Amino acid sequence: MRRFTLASAFAQALAAGFAVLASAAHAQGSAYPTPDQRDFLAAHNEARGDAGAPPLVWSDRLERDAMAWARHLAARDLYEHASPDQRRGQGENLWRGPRDQWSVWDKVGFFIEEKRHFRPGNFPDISRTGRWNDVGHYTQIIWPETREVGCAIAYTRAEEVLVCRYWPAGNIWGQRIDARGSRARR
């Protein structure tokens, strides 16, 4: 007869948690999330939790789209958002910096640092600076209706290009976002 202990209960709960994660990852198209996928997702969801927004799930489809755009930017030494037609309703955050200098958490942290300028309001009137693009990365991360994220990194000789894609896109003109990340009625 197996004895029940706190350690065995913890081990069972941990195993069940990994099974749920593996099942969710499989449903999204990958057998197990990679360390970078887990970190990208955790960094996004920590910010969303702080803002009162529901957690995101990882999307392999968004990751593939992000990788295609990141490779495009890196190959052409560009730094610009994909057009709305190219994104097909996806939101997008971009970052570019020196190669191998920053962790996933640091890179997403640059987006989240914009929180210091955020103020509740109807988009685009959501920044203490008066410029919505000073908080646009952050508000895309915490946009309450966004449910999925996928991020990818491509490399140049000296730099790396991060593209994160979101579904559905946030930062919708005229919609209100409050201090806890929830959207009020128009």
Sequence and secondary structure as in RCSB ss.txt:
>XXXX:A:sequence
MRRFTLASAFAQALAAGFAVLASAAHAQGSAYPTPDQRDFLAAHNEARGDAGAPPLVWSDRLERDAMAWARHLAA
RDLYEHASPDQRRGQGENLWRGPRDQWSVWDKVGFFIEEKRHFRPGNFPDISRTGRWNDVGHYTQIIWPETREVG
CAIAYTRAEEVLVCRYWPAGNIWGQRIDARGSRARR
>XXXX:A:secstr
     HHHHHHHHHHHHHHHHHHHHHHHT SS  HHHHHHHHHHHHHHHHHT    EE HHHHHHHHHHHHHHHH
HT      HHHHTT EEEEEEEETTSS HHHHHHHHHGGGGGB  EETT  BTTS GGGTHHHHHHH TT  EEE
EEEEE SSEEEEEEEEES    TT EE TTS     
